[in-house]
Amino acid sequence: MPVRRPGRAARRAAVLVLLLATAAGCGDAGGLEGAGATPTAAGPARLWPELTPASSPAFEIGEVNTEAVKGVTVPRDDDIREVDPVRIVRAEIAAHAGDYDGAKAPYRDTARRMADCREGPGHGRCPVLRPYYRDLTGDGRDDLTLGFPLLPGKTTAVRVYTVEKHRLMQVMAWEDALSGVELAGRSLVIRSPSEVAGYEYRLQWTWDPEQRAMLLTHDEMLRTGSRKHSRHPSAPPSASPSASAG
């Protein structure tokens, strides 16, 4: 299986900045009162300059995650819309049988429910979610974004596929608990719950023509409000008008 979200300890530390605003009042005579001394602007201070700069990453999280999908053919005109999304998920299950096959396999229920996909994605108990198509690579052709839950757990697999030289290529893979997924321009944005009340993770993948892959270009922790997380998953955001579903 592609590398999943690393443990919280392995993630980059999120910095939460709390701003305290002080209102400035006006005098009785309509004059202005001083708001206090203005802080002196300070540039970034380099810490521990004596440390030798690292030359390799400490954690392997699969920044460039691409692979050819075996067992799935692409039409001669390279139209990815003609490729069956259910076949793509079946091919991944076959390639990672240890995760899906057997009573103790972590995602055994996903494999079992694939039998309910006779009518296609998004129907009945079929775990393959409705596919979305958009040109994410800039080559003028649609690319495919797929999702399917990893059952019986609470995470969802998100995949992006393109066609290169008549081969179906997986160019992005991620698994996480999802608050929402969006297509924005040539980027894919995933929002996930955080342990910190009122905050969520926002991860953005963007196509990189040199790496020929969707790279994780933004990894942020953003404030969503003071509300506590609901035990019920929130509804996914509506698709962008320029993103078409199959």
C-alpha positions in Angstrom: 0.0 0.0 0.0 1.2 3.6 -0.5 2.6 5.3 2.5 -0.1 6.6 4.8 -0.1 9.8 6.9 2.9 9.4 9.3 2.4 9.5 13.1 1.6 12.8 14.7 5.1 12.8 16.2 6.6 12.5 12.8 4.6 15.3 11.3 6.1 18.8 11.2 5.2 20.6 14.4 2.2 22.9 13.8 2.6 26.4 15.1 -0.5 28.0 16.6 -0.4 31.8 16.8 -2.9 33.5 19.1 -3.3 37.3 18.5 -4.5 39.4 21.4 -6.2 42.6 20.0 -6.4 45.6 22.3 -9.0 48.2 21.3 -7.8 51.9 21.4 -10.3 54.3 22.9 -10.9 58.0 22.1 -10.6 60.8 24.6 -13.6 62.8 25.8 -12.5 65.8 23.7 -12.3 63.8 20.6 -8.5 63.5 20.7 -6.6 60.3 20.0 -5.0 58.4 22.8 -1.7 56.5 22.3 -2.0 52.8 21.9 1.4 52.2 23.4 4.8 51.6 22.0 5.0 50.1 18.5 6.9 46.8 18.5 10.2 46.9 16.6 10.2 44.9 13.5 12.5 41.9 13.7 13.8 39.6 11.0 14.0 35.8 11.4 16.7 34.7 13.9 18.7 31.6 12.8 18.9 29.1 15.6 21.8 26.7 16.2 23.9 27.8 13.3 26.6 25.4 14.4 24.5 22.4 13.3 25.5 20.7 10.0 22.6 21.0 7.5 20.9 17.6 6.9 21.4 16.1 3.5 18.6 13.5 3.6 15.1 13.3 5.1 14.6 11.7 8.5 11.3 10.1 7.5 10.4 8.4 4.2 6.8 9.4 3.6 6.7 9.0 -0.2 6.8 12.6 -1.5 6.9 11.3 -5.1 4.4 8.4 -5.3 3.8 7.1 -8.8 3.3 3.7 -10.3 1.9 2.1 -13.3 -1.4 0.3 -12.7 -1.0 -3.3 -13.8 -3.9 -5.2 -15.3 -5.9 -2.2 -16.5 -5.7 -1.3 -20.2 -6.2 2.2 -21.6 -8.1 2.8 -24.9 -6.0 3.8 -27.9 -7.2 7.4 -27.7 -5.9 7.6 -24.1 -9.4 8.7 -22.8 -9.3 8.0 -19.1 -13.1 8.3 -18.9 -13.3 5.0 -20.8 -11.4 3.2 -18.0 -13.6 1.5 -15.5 -13.0 2.9 -12.0 -14.1 -0.4 -10.4 -11.4 -2.2 -12.3 -8.8 0.2 -11.1 -9.7 -0.4 -7.4 -9.8 -4.1 -8.0 -6.3 -3.9 -9.5 -5.0 -2.1 -6.4 -6.7 -4.8 -4.2 -5.0 -7.5 -6.2 -1.6 -5.8 -6.0 -1.9 -5.5 -2.2 -3.7 -8.7 -1.4 -2.2 -8.8 2.1 -4.2 -5.8 3.1 -7.5 -7.0 1.7 -7.5 -10.8 1.6 -8.1 -12.9 4.7 -10.0 -12.7 8.0 -7.3 -10.7 9.7 -6.6 -8.3 6.7 -7.1 -4.7 7.8 -9.3 -3.8 4.9 -11.1 -7.1 4.3 -14.6 -5.5 4.3 -13.6 -3.2 1.4 -12.7 -6.3 -0.7 -15.9 -8.1 0.3 -18.1 -5.2 -0.7 -16.5 -5.0 -4.2 -18.9 -7.7 -5.1 -21.7 -5.0 -4.9 -20.1 -2.9 -7.7 -21.9 -4.5 -10.6 -23.8 -1.3 -11.2 -20.7 0.9 -10.9 -19.3 3.4 -8.4 -21.6 5.1 -6.0 -24.4 2.5 -6.3 -25.6 0.5 -3.3 -22.9 -0.9 -1.1 -20.1 -0.5 -3.6 -17.2 1.1 -1.8 -15.9 2.9 -4.8 -17.0 6.5 -4.6 -18.2 8.5 -7.6 -15.2 9.4 -9.8 -14.3 13.0 -10.7 -12.6 14.1 -13.9 -10.4 17.2 -14.4 -7.2 18.1 -16.2 -4.8 18.3 -13.3 -1.6 17.8 -15.4 -2.2 20.6 -17.9 -2.0 18.3 -21.0 -5.5 19.1 -22.1 -6.9 15.7 -21.1 -9.0 14.7 -18.1 -7.3 13.0 -15.2 -9.2 10.8 -12.7 -9.7 11.3 -8.9 -10.9 8.3 -7.1 -11.8 7.5 -3.5 -12.8 4.4 -1.6 -13.2 3.7 2.2 -10.7 1.3 3.8 -13.2 -0.8 5.8 -13.8 -1.6 8.6 -11.7 1.4 9.6 -12.5 5.0 9.4 -10.0 6.1 6.8 -10.6 6.8 3.1 -8.1 6.2 0.2 -7.8 9.0 -2.3 -6.0 8.4 -5.6 -5.3 10.5 -8.7 -4.6 8.8 -12.1 -3.4 10.0 -15.5 -2.4 8.4 -18.7 1.2 8.4 -20.0 2.2 6.6 -23.2 -1.0 4.5 -23.2 -0.4 3.4 -19.6 -2.6 4.2 -16.6 -0.4 5.9 -14.0 -1.2 6.5 -10.3 0.3 9.9 -9.5 -1.0 10.5 -6.0 -2.1 8.4 -3.1 -3.2 9.2 0.4 -5.2 7.6 3.2 -6.8 9.6 6.0 -9.9 10.4 8.0 -11.6 13.0 5.8 -13.5 16.2 6.5 -13.7 17.1 2.9 -12.0 16.8 -0.5 -11.8 19.6 -3.1 -10.4 20.1 -6.6 -9.0 23.6 -7.0 -7.3 24.5 -10.3 -4.6 21.9 -10.8 -4.6 21.0 -7.1 -6.3 18.5 -4.9 -7.0 19.6 -1.3 -7.8 17.2 1.6 -9.2 18.4 4.9 -8.8 16.1 7.9 -9.8 16.4 11.6 -7.3 17.5 14.2 -7.0 16.4 17.8 -7.0 20.2 18.7 -10.6 21.5 19.0 -11.4 24.2 16.5 -8.6 23.2 14.1 -8.2 20.9 11.1 -5.4 19.8 8.8 -5.4 21.1 5.2 -3.1 19.2 2.8 -2.7 20.3 -0.9 -1.2 18.3 -3.7 -0.2 20.0 -6.9 1.0 18.6 -10.2 4.7 18.9 -10.7 5.8 18.5 -14.4 9.4 17.6 -13.5 8.5 14.9 -11.1 5.5 13.8 -13.2 3.5 13.5 -9.9 1.2 15.3 -7.6 3.4 16.7 -4.8 2.3 17.6 -1.3 2.9 21.4 -1.6 1.1 22.6 1.5 0.6 21.0 4.9 -1.2 23.3 7.2 -3.1 23.4 10.5 -5.9 25.9 10.2 -8.6 27.2 12.5 -12.1 26.3 11.7 -13.9 27.7 14.8 -14.4 27.0 18.5 -16.8 24.2 18.0 -16.0 20.7 19.1 -15.7 17.9 16.6 -18.9 16.1 16.0 -19.0 12.3 16.3 -20.8 12.3 12.9 -18.7 12.9 9.8 -19.4 16.1 8.0 -20.8 16.1 4.5 -18.2 16.5 1.8 -18.1 19.8 0.0 -19.8 20.2 -3.3 -17.7 19.7 -6.4 -16.2 22.6 -8.2 -18.3 23.6 -11.2 -15.4 22.8 -13.5 -14.9 19.3 -12.0 -17.1 16.7 -13.7 -18.2 13.5 -12.1 -18.6 10.3 -14.0 
